[in-house]
Each structure stands twice: as structure tokens, then as C-alpha cells.
Amino acid sequence: MYAIETDKLSKSYGKARGITEVSLKVDEGDFFGFIGPNGAGKSTLIRTMLGLLGPTAGEAKILGMDIVRDNIKILDNVGYLPSEATFYGGLRVSDIIKFSAKLRGGGFDAEAAMLCDRLQLDVTKKVRQLSLGNRKKLGIVCAMQHRPKLYIMDEPTSGLDPLIQHVFFELLKERNKEGATVFLSSHNLNEVSAYCNKAAIIRDGSLIVSDTVDKLSHSDVKRIFIKGLHSGKPEAIPEIRNLHTENGNLGFLYEGDMHKLTEMLSAMDFDDFTVTNPELEEIFMHFYEKEDK
Amino acid sequence: MPIFFNEMKRGKLALIIWSAGMAAMMAITVLIFPLIEPMMSSLGEAYMDFGFDMSSIEMDFMSYIASEFAELMTLCGAIYAGIIASSALSGEERGRTAEFLLSHPVSRTRVAAEKMFYVFNCLFIFSLSSLVLTYASVLVIGEEIEFVKMLLLFASCFAIQLEVAGICFLFSATVRANGIGFAIGFSLLMYVLQLVSTMGEKLKFLNYFTPYSMCSTAEIIENGRLDWKYCIVWPVIAIASVIFAVLYYKKKDIYC
């Protein structure tokens, strides 16, 4: 059974695009990164999966349950942190945590206290006095106190200081080791490559690629760096992308036949060159530019 | 009922202010009666000039209470009902808390039901506090009052509040915008319509188009009962509004 399984899931807002035919599979126990820039459709996909938005077409299952028919059962097993965690301003942090717990049947006091302690969250403050980071912490406590099977975190670290980010990921790693699935939506590629075992990239509402982070990072794409270029230049061929020159040095991403690359390099005069596996960020850019062309 | 109790916690200050304000106004109205009493006959004419149908009523303490009640309680109560009902659901979206609330395992029907119960509860406390303080003030000045008629005045006013709340609840479920303007505008429009309906026989049909006609002070004071022909249309409209609101809200896309 998949923790998340969408089949050509679409959501449009009238004429505006939301997500288009997204087919995604997330295995149980995965620490899954969902990457895309602002407006790519990350939050729309999540809100559709959670029943906040009704799908226009396609279907999806969360933990084997249909997102339309079994919405309440799904929400009972999911901990969701929205990208903009907003709560009732006049209430205290402790009131919000208790309210959230009561909506889930209650009985999570010890877990909530542990989370507040580790995240250094002052429960006596009123919500309107909280900074963005502290509101995020409150959202994390509400999403984690009931120990769900699936954690859906939408841009979780924005506003959190590095120390609390570390604590937050430690908590997620612990829950993941215990068997829970983590679905982490982010445009921070460093945290995806550092913590996730699998990732998917979304662009303009469509899924571009979904694979293990290792495979994505060690794909056929290579970063070529030429130092001290004296003469010659790479051919304008589709296999070359992200070409840039600076101070007589040249860099580009190459995806294609390596023999063709060596032939091309042998026709050029330079001091040195390196071939490396690109970072996830470069892969991300590569997929984006590829789609553009 | 965590949503209901959460709403009560959030709305208690507004409830206290509205209830205390209304009850105080009604109490003052009663307590100044000994000063007003000598001018009662001219007061009746003044009300008739203003449009109230007091022709069949002998101006005494009960009719004085009824006329003041018609001015203060029905209008203020309807505005309060409109304000809390029109923001019950849309307030969650405007305040961007809907995403937090609806990501918990609660059905939207339950959310709407607990919110509506909150509105009902607020209006009940609002009306009851005014009734209690008004009656206490009557005892203080030592006037005699027909309690059943007074109860009928408050009950019909409570019904008007529920009807306005029902209409505004539909607004709250379907429109994301701030409903306060709609609530005040709707309450005032209906009130003016009821005023106009008392200005002549040919205009009486307007009573069918306003929920305020349910609280016909003349009928209550004179006959001790409601004018039932005006008590059918608006309750039906209000109930239908609430049902449609829930059905719509169940399918509504929540944008945050």
C-alpha cells in the first residue's frame, strides 16, 4: 500500500491552472521531498489531497483511503502543517494545542508537553503575540502531538531558526524511523537532499520527475567545468544546458553520449577540466530549463 | 463539542458587551417610565406619526414597553444576530484559520452545526439577559405587567433574530467577504420595510417580505398572541437558508 497515490489528479480554479494530471506514488515509510518554486502547485496538491479543495478530475488515495469518500478517516491519520500556520489570535498557545487535541479525541497532553519542550514553545503566550517562527512551532505541535501515520509538511522551516530547524528534522527523523511517512513540500533543496530518500519536482502544476534523491543526483546529467579556456567553444547542441562563462572559465550541464563530449572537448584548448555529479539544485534547474525548451 | 466551546471562548467578550448593553438599555427604558407616564397620551400620537400602528392600543405601561421594545430590541437583536451569523463560517476563511480547523478529522456538517449552535446560544443568552433585567426593572418601579405578553414579545424577537441569523449564515457559507455590512444592511432594510408596512392598509402586504412582522406589538398587546399569517414565510426561508448553507459548505473549496 502506498502512503500517497494520486492518479491523474487535477484541480483547476475556473480558467486558472492549479495542478494538471499529477500521478504520484509515495511508499509507506518514505521521507519524501516535494520540490517546486512558489506557485508551482505544491500547496494545491496538498490541499486537494486533504479535502480542502475538491479535485476537478482524477483520483487519489491516502493510506489506501479515497480522498473524497474517506476524508475524515484520512485526516485522523495525518498531521498537516500548512505553509502559513494561522491560528485564533485571541487565544493562548495552550488553548490552541488543547483545541486541536480535542478535535482529535484528546489525550495527547504528555506528547504535546514533550514537543513544546523540545521546540522551546512558550504555551502561556497569546497567539497574536507570536512571531512567524513561534506560530510555525505551534503548527508543528498540533501536527505531531497525535503521532499520525503520515506527516504532510508544507514549507515547514520558513521562519524557524537553524537550531529549531535541526530539532524539527530530528523529530521527523525519529517518527520516520518508527514507520511514519513524511511528505515534505519545500523549495529548499538543501533540506530535501539532506533528509529525504525520495523526491519529486513539480512545475506549472505538472509533475516533472519523481525518483530517489540518489538517482536524481546521480542521473545521466553531469556538470562540466572547464578552467582557463583559450580557444573553441561547446557546440550549440540540445545535450548542453545551463551554459555560463566567467573569467575565462566555462561551466555547463551535459546529458548525452560521453564520447561525443570528449570529442567536443578535444577540439577545445583549455588548462583543466572536471566532470562531477551536480547538486540537487542543479538537477532542479536542469529539469526546469529542459521543460522550457 | 470543541468547536462550539472554542467559539464561545472567542466570542464571549462581544456577547457580554451586546447582552449587557441591550439589557441596560431595556432596564433604563423601564426605569424612566415614572418620568414618561405623564406624557403617555402624546407619546402614543407621536408613535402613530412615526408610523407605528398603535391605533387600537390604549397607551399604558405595557404598550410603552412594547413600543420601546419594537424600536430597540428587535433592531439591535437582529443586527447582533446578523453580525455573528454572517461571520460564523466566512470568518474562518478571512482569518485564514479554516485550513487549521478543516485539517482536523471533523466533518464540515459538524463544523456548520456547532457554529450554528454557537449563534443560537449567543442569541438565547442575549435575549434572556434582556428579559431578566427588564422584568427586574419592572419590579423595581412597582408597575404591573402581563408576563405572558412580555414573554411573547421577547420570544417573537428571539425568533426574528434566528431568522436573520439563518439568512446571514447562508451568506457566511457562500461568500468569503466580511458579512458585517450585509448583516447591518439586511437588518435595517427589513426593519424599514416593516415600518413602511404599518403606514397604510395598501402597504400591509409588505409584512410578508420582512421577518420583523413576526413581532407585531399591536397584536401581542391587544390579543396576547402572534399574527400567525406572518409567522410562516420567514421561518421556512431561514430553515431553507441553513440547509442550503450546509450543503454548499460541504462542497466548498477552501482557499487560504
Interface residues (C-beta under 8 A of the other chain):
Chain A: Y13 R47 L50 G51 L52 L53 G54 N71 I72 K73 L75 D76 V78 Y80 P82 E84 A85 T86 F87 Y88 G89 G90 L91 D95 F99 S100 K102 L103 R104 G139 C142
Chain B: P2 I3 N6 K9 R10 G95 R96 T97 A98 E99 F100 L101 L102 S103 H104 P105 V106 S107 K251 D253 I254 Y255 C256
